Amino acid sequence: MIDHILLDVIGAIREALEASLLEQQAVEERFQVDVFLGDVSFETSYSLPGEQNPPRVRADLSLEWPTWSQSAYRSWSIGESPAERPELVVEVALRLQRLASLPDPETVLAALGPSAPEIAGETLERTGPTIEQVYAADEPLPASAIEISYQGTYRLDEAVLEDPEKIDAQVAGLARWIASGLVRLADLDLPCLPADDPGSG
């Protein structure tokens, strides 16, 4: 079995999201390696329990492990002192989709409130909302969606490198914030289009 701090972070985030009663989306998990640059990325998606397919609200979480972080982690693992501690680039996107019309961004942002998620004491920065409209050939009405993203870094300090079990406490708050954000989005009274799979949920 591969022993790597990145896998410890991924496992801890999965456990924290599931402890927050969120459900992983089927076939929505990706682990990729950039063969030219060496960067490693991990992506996963979660929704509220009982959601239809596709879910009306969804959280997309991505982690990026840059090449320099791998070099720093390798130096630490062989007893050297790296110039910088390894870190991951974290992005959380909360998505409200299957909408029957274009949403008012201010209404959605107000529902989420001014707070932003934190990880290991670092606050993620919110970017501007993205609104999209998709026209399907076999559907009379376009489906609209809005997505709000939060980005930042997760710096792995010496204590975490020495004892990866401490990651659990550092990511628990992020998972709770994601679950709370999905609930607030789901509570918005916005008209939605029927799901592809109306029997689920």
N, C-alpha and C positions, 0 to 999 in steps of 0.2 A: 504494500500500500504506500502511495506517495505521501510523504510528510512535508507539507509546505504551508507557510502562514496564510497564503492566499486561499487555500482550500479550507483552512480554519475559519477565515472571515466569511466565505460563502456559506459554510455549514451553519455558522452562528446566525447569519441573517435569515437563512431559511427557517431555522428553528424559531427565531423571534417573530417572524411574520405568521407562522402557523400557530404560535402561542397567542397571537393577537386575533385568532379565529379567521384568518384570511385563507383563501383557497388558491392554490397555484393553478394557472391556466395551462391546459393540456398543450403540449408541443410548443410551448412558448419559452423554452429555456435554451440558451446558446452559450457555448464556451468556445472562444475563437482565439487563434494565434496568428498574428501578422508575421508571415514568414520572411518578410523583407526587413521590418523594423524590430521585430521581436516582442512587441507589445502584446499583452494578453488581456482579453476582455471577457466579461461574463454578463449575461443579460437574463432576466427572468421577469415574469408578470404574475400579479396576484389580483384577485377580486374579492368582493364580499361573498359570504356563503350564500348558496341558493340562487345565484345570478343565472340568467339565461345565456345562451350562446349566440352571438358574442355578448359579453356582459355590458351593462349600461355604464358602469364605472369600473375603471381598471387602473392599477398602479404598475408602471414599468420601472424596474430598477436595473441600473447598469453600473458595473465596476470595471475600471481600467487599471491594469498593473503595468506601468511603463517599464521599458528596458532598464532605465537607470535604477528603478526601485529593485529590480531583480539583482542588479549588480551590488547594490547596497546590502540587500538581504544576504546574498552569498558571502560578502565580506564579513558581515556580522556572524554568520553561521560557522565560519572557519576561524573565528577568534580575532579578526581584525576590527578596527574601529572605523566605520564608514564616515565620510564627511557629512552626510545627511542621512536621516532615518528614512526607510522606505515608506511610501505612501500610496494610496489608491485614489483615483479620481472617481467620485461618486455622483451619480445623477439619478434623481427620482422624478418621474413624470406622472402626474395625476391626470387621468383622461376621462372625460364625460362624452359618451358617443351614442350613436343611434338616435340623434336628436332630429325632430321633424322640421326644425328651422334653425337658422343661425342664432346662437345664444348671445346674450348681452355679457361681454367680458366682465364688466363691473359687478354684475350680479354674482357671477361665479367667483370672482376674487373676494368679494365681500363674504361669501359663504365660507371660504377657506380662512379668512381673517389675516391679520398682519404677521402672525407667527410663522417661523420657518423651522424646518426640522434641524436637529443637531446630531452630530456623531462625534463621540469622544471630546465634547466641549467645543467643537467647531460648528458654527452655524452655516448651513447651506444657503446660497444666494439664489433668490427667485429671478427667473428670466420672464420676459413678456409672454403673455398667452399666445398660443398658436391656434387659429381657427381654420377648419377645413370643411369642404363640402365635396362629397363623392357622388357621382352620377353613375349608376349601374344600368347596363343595357336592358335588363329585364325588370327594372323597378320604375314605377311612375314618378316617385318623388326622390330627390337627392337626400342622402344621409349626411347630417352635419355632426361635427365634433369640436371640442375645445380641449386643449392640453396645456397644463401649467407645469413648468419644469423647475427643479431646484438642483443647483450644482455646487460642488465643493470638494474638499479633500479630507481623507481619513489618514492621519499620520500615526504610524505604528511606533509607539515609544518603547523604551527598553523593557519596561515592565510587561508589556504585551508580548514582545518577542520572547521574553524569558518564560512567560506563562500565558499561552494562548487562550486558556479558559477565561481570562479577564475580558476577552472580546465580547462575550455574552452580555455583560453589563453595559458595555459601550454602545452596542447596537440595539438594545431593547427599546430605548426611547424613540429611536428612528422608526422602528416597526409600529409602535403605538401611535406615533404621529401619522403614519401612512394610513393605518386603519381608521383613525378619527377623521382624516381628510376624505377618505372614500365615503364614510357615513354622511358627512356634511354635503358632499356632492350628490349622493343618492337622495337626500332629503329635499333637494331643489324641485320645485313643481314645474318641470319643463316637459312639454309633449315629446314623446318618443315614438319611434317607429317600431313595429313588431320585430322580435328576434328571429334569426334564421331557424332556431330550434325552440319553438314555443312550448314544447313539452317539458323542457328542463326548468329547474328552479322551483 
